[in-house]
Amino acid sequence: MRTQGIGRSISEETKNKISEKMMGNTNAANGIGRERAEGAGSPSISIEVMDLETNIKTIYPSMNETGRALGIASGSIRMYFSRNSKNPFKGRYVLTKIDKTEDS
């Protein structure tokens, strides 16, 4: 027997039972190891970016990817859309959301 904590001892049999119960449980508290439920969360929104200086259009699969590519925080992009801004973002980029349901 091994002493566990103050005044508690756990037998090998009890440890084995606990081990069997936990088998396959990959930290269910935070969902590690589990598939994401279908329809959970909000889908990514593709963003079309028109660079006014180079006249190049690029489509990014999400706001986060757009932010990384432009070197800005994705929160700034969200704010741009939530304010229904019409002016070019940072005076250079025209951002447009692409609705994926239109493609279907």
ROBA-362716 format. One line per 10 residues: for each residue z, y, x of N, C-alpha, C. Coordinates in nm, 3 decimals, always signed. Atoms other than C-alpha are relative to their C-alpha. Layout:
residues N
Z:Y:X:Z:Y:X:Z:Y:X  ...
end
This chain:
residues 104
+0.000:-0.119:+0.083:+0.000:+0.000:+0.000:+0.000:+0.125:+0.087  +0.009:-0.125:-0.073:-0.081:+0.349:+0.109:+0.063:+0.110:-0.086  -0.062:-0.108:+0.073:+0.120:+0.653:+0.010:-0.103:+0.110:-0.024  +0.095:-0.103:+0.039:-0.087:+0.911:-0.177:+0.079:+0.117:-0.055  -0.075:-0.115:+0.049:+0.066:+1.256:-0.214:+0.149:-0.021:+0.018  -0.145:+0.008:-0.011:+0.438:+1.296:-0.265:+0.052:-0.105:-0.098  -0.063:+0.101:+0.083:+0.609:+0.983:-0.393:-0.095:-0.087:-0.081  +0.096:+0.083:+0.074:+0.290:+0.817:-0.520:-0.063:-0.101:+0.094  +0.071:+0.099:-0.080:+0.139:+0.498:-0.394:-0.104:-0.068:-0.089  +0.110:+0.059:+0.074:-0.189:+0.343:-0.499:-0.033:-0.134:+0.065
+0.030:+0.133:-0.053:-0.254:-0.027:-0.463:-0.149:-0.012:+0.026  +0.140:+0.026:-0.028:-0.582:-0.165:-0.330:-0.075:-0.032:-0.129  +0.061:+0.036:+0.129:-0.652:-0.305:-0.678:-0.035:+0.126:-0.080  +0.023:-0.124:+0.073:-0.619:+0.041:-0.834:-0.113:+0.080:+0.066  +0.108:-0.070:-0.071:-0.840:+0.194:-0.565:-0.135:-0.062:-0.031  +0.125:+0.068:+0.033:-1.105:-0.068:-0.635:-0.045:+0.032:-0.142  +0.034:-0.034:+0.139:-1.090:+0.004:-1.010:-0.057:+0.141:-0.008  +0.047:-0.139:-0.002:-1.131:+0.376:-0.946:-0.140:+0.006:+0.062  +0.128:+0.002:-0.067:-1.418:+0.308:-0.709:-0.110:-0.053:-0.092  +0.098:+0.056:+0.093:-1.599:+0.092:-0.968:-0.033:+0.099:-0.111
+0.022:-0.099:+0.106:-1.553:+0.360:-1.235:-0.089:+0.114:+0.047  +0.073:-0.114:-0.054:-1.697:+0.628:-1.008:-0.139:-0.038:+0.051  +0.127:+0.048:-0.053:-1.993:+0.413:-0.897:-0.116:+0.061:-0.079  +0.116:-0.060:+0.067:-2.320:+0.591:-0.975:+0.025:+0.141:-0.050  -0.032:-0.134:+0.046:-2.141:+0.912:-1.068:-0.021:+0.097:+0.116  +0.028:-0.091:-0.109:-2.304:+1.167:-0.840:+0.041:+0.141:-0.038  -0.057:-0.131:+0.028:-2.079:+1.461:-0.909:-0.052:+0.057:-0.131  +0.048:-0.038:+0.132:-2.147:+1.488:-1.280:+0.046:+0.140:-0.042  -0.051:-0.131:+0.039:-1.944:+1.809:-1.299:-0.101:+0.111:+0.021  +0.098:-0.106:-0.023:-2.223:+2.017:-1.147:-0.144:-0.050:-0.009
+0.134:+0.048:+0.030:-2.520:+1.797:-1.232:-0.082:-0.047:+0.118  +0.076:+0.047:-0.116:-2.618:+1.690:-0.882:-0.043:-0.143:-0.026  +0.050:+0.135:+0.017:-2.837:+1.384:-0.900:-0.052:-0.030:-0.139  +0.050:+0.022:+0.135:-2.928:+1.426:-1.265:-0.129:+0.077:-0.021  +0.123:-0.069:+0.037:-3.266:+1.515:-1.406:+0.033:+0.114:-0.095  -0.018:-0.113:+0.091:-3.293:+1.846:-1.586:-0.047:-0.043:-0.139  +0.035:+0.035:+0.138:-3.297:+1.798:-1.962:-0.129:+0.070:-0.040  +0.127:-0.057:+0.043:-3.637:+1.855:-2.119:+0.026:+0.121:-0.089  -0.016:-0.122:+0.079:-3.660:+2.208:-2.257:+0.122:+0.082:+0.039  -0.120:-0.074:-0.041:-3.344:+2.321:-2.075:-0.039:+0.125:+0.077
+0.026:-0.124:-0.072:-3.337:+2.677:-1.948:-0.126:+0.069:-0.048  +0.122:-0.072:+0.038:-3.621:+2.922:-1.966:-0.110:-0.032:+0.101  +0.109:+0.034:-0.091:-3.963:+2.844:-1.820:-0.032:+0.117:+0.093  +0.043:-0.104:-0.094:-4.097:+3.033:-1.519:-0.114:+0.080:-0.062  +0.106:-0.088:+0.049:-4.322:+3.327:-1.597:-0.089:+0.035:+0.118  +0.094:-0.034:-0.107:-4.632:+3.361:-1.381:-0.025:+0.150:+0.001  +0.022:-0.143:-0.016:-4.695:+3.709:-1.245:-0.130:+0.023:+0.076  +0.122:-0.041:-0.069:-5.033:+3.857:-1.155:+0.029:+0.133:+0.068  -0.026:-0.122:-0.078:-5.009:+4.119:-0.880:-0.134:+0.054:+0.050  +0.120:-0.068:-0.050:-5.291:+4.365:-0.814:+0.047:+0.103:+0.102
-0.035:-0.092:-0.107:-5.248:+4.540:-0.480:-0.104:+0.112:-0.001  +0.092:-0.112:+0.011:-5.402:+4.887:-0.523:-0.055:+0.046:+0.134  +0.048:-0.041:-0.132:-5.436:+4.942:-0.147:-0.109:-0.093:+0.052  +0.097:+0.097:-0.052:-5.631:+4.623:-0.074:-0.094:-0.053:-0.109  +0.076:+0.050:+0.115:-5.774:+4.554:-0.424:-0.005:-0.153:-0.007  -0.010:+0.146:+0.005:-5.658:+4.191:-0.400:+0.094:-0.038:-0.114  -0.083:+0.052:+0.109:-5.526:+4.008:-0.708:+0.058:-0.134:+0.044  -0.067:+0.125:-0.033:-5.271:+3.732:-0.652:+0.086:-0.041:-0.117  -0.084:+0.051:+0.108:-5.099:+3.509:-0.907:+0.112:-0.082:+0.062  -0.118:+0.072:-0.048:-4.746:+3.387:-0.834:+0.060:-0.078:-0.116
-0.051:+0.085:+0.108:-4.581:+3.105:-1.032:+0.131:+0.048:-0.064  -0.127:-0.046:+0.055:-4.251:+3.291:-1.087:+0.034:+0.138:+0.054  -0.046:-0.131:-0.048:-4.072:+3.623:-1.046:+0.063:-0.013:+0.138  -0.062:+0.020:-0.131:-3.876:+3.478:-0.754:-0.105:-0.010:+0.110  +0.108:+0.012:-0.099:-4.195:+3.380:-0.569:-0.068:+0.135:+0.023  +0.060:-0.133:-0.012:-4.340:+3.724:-0.641:+0.086:+0.089:+0.089  -0.093:-0.080:-0.079:-4.031:+3.890:-0.499:-0.003:-0.037:+0.147  +0.005:+0.044:-0.139:-4.041:+3.677:-0.185:-0.127:+0.047:+0.069  +0.128:-0.038:-0.059:-4.408:+3.750:-0.127:-0.008:+0.150:+0.028  +0.007:-0.146:-0.016:-4.364:+4.126:-0.172:+0.117:+0.055:+0.081
-0.116:-0.044:-0.078:-4.035:+4.139:+0.019:+0.096:+0.086:-0.079  -0.091:-0.076:+0.087:-3.834:+4.271:-0.275:+0.085:-0.097:-0.082  -0.087:+0.083:+0.083:-3.557:+4.141:-0.500:-0.068:-0.030:-0.133  +0.062:+0.038:+0.127:-3.677:+3.948:-0.805:+0.064:+0.076:-0.117  -0.066:-0.080:+0.103:-3.424:+4.148:-1.007:-0.072:+0.131:-0.025  +0.077:-0.124:+0.014:-3.633:+4.458:-0.941:-0.123:-0.023:-0.087  +0.118:+0.034:+0.080:-3.933:+4.284:-1.093:+0.039:-0.018:-0.146  -0.050:+0.018:+0.137:-3.731:+4.180:-1.398:+0.025:+0.136:-0.065  -0.030:-0.133:+0.051:-3.616:+4.540:-1.439:-0.129:+0.076:-0.031  +0.131:-0.063:+0.022:-3.977:+4.664:-1.409:-0.055:-0.041:-0.137
+0.051:+0.049:+0.128:-4.076:+4.444:-1.703:+0.091:+0.036:-0.117  -0.090:-0.032:+0.111:-3.763:+4.509:-1.910:-0.011:+0.147:-0.041  +0.018:-0.143:+0.030:-3.830:+4.885:-1.889:-0.141:+0.030:-0.051  +0.139:-0.017:+0.044:-4.195:+4.829:-1.995:-0.071:+0.107:+0.083  +0.060:-0.098:-0.090:-4.306:+5.028:-1.692:-0.151:-0.008:-0.001  +0.146:-0.008:-0.003:-4.667:+5.143:-1.688:-0.051:+0.043:+0.138  +0.038:-0.046:-0.134:-4.670:+5.297:-1.339:-0.003:-0.118:+0.096  +0.002:+0.108:-0.099:-4.757:+5.079:-1.039:+0.138:-0.018:+0.064  -0.128:+0.033:-0.062:-4.453:+4.903:-0.894:-0.005:+0.044:+0.145  -0.007:-0.055:-0.136:-4.350:+5.076:-0.569:-0.122:+0.085:+0.033
+0.117:-0.085:-0.020:-4.657:+5.298:-0.619:-0.122:-0.075:+0.052  +0.108:+0.077:-0.063:-4.877:+5.013:-0.498:-0.046:-0.122:-0.081  +0.031:+0.127:+0.066:-4.862:+4.700:-0.717:-0.002:+0.015:-0.152  +0.005:+0.008:+0.145:-4.973:+4.655:-1.077:+0.040:-0.143:-0.035  -0.053:+0.131:+0.036:-4.768:+4.367:-1.217:-0.031:-0.030:-0.146  +0.031:+0.043:+0.135:-4.873:+4.170:-1.524:+0.055:-0.140:-0.020  -0.048:+0.133:+0.035:-4.698:+3.877:-1.690:-0.117:-0.082:-0.052  +0.102:+0.091:+0.051:-4.917:+3.577:-1.759:+0.068:-0.097:-0.095  -0.059:+0.086:+0.102:-4.828:+3.400:-2.082:-0.067:-0.137:+0.008  +0.056:+0.135:-0.018:-4.874:+3.026:-2.021:-0.042:-0.064:-0.131
+0.035:+0.060:+0.129:-4.899:+2.950:-2.394:-0.142:+0.039:-0.042  +0.136:-0.040:+0.032:-5.233:+3.137:-2.411:-0.102:-0.098:+0.055  +0.092:+0.094:-0.064:-5.393:+2.878:-2.179:-0.020:-0.125:-0.085  +0.007:+0.125:+0.076:-5.322:+2.592:-2.419:-0.089:+0.011:-0.120
end
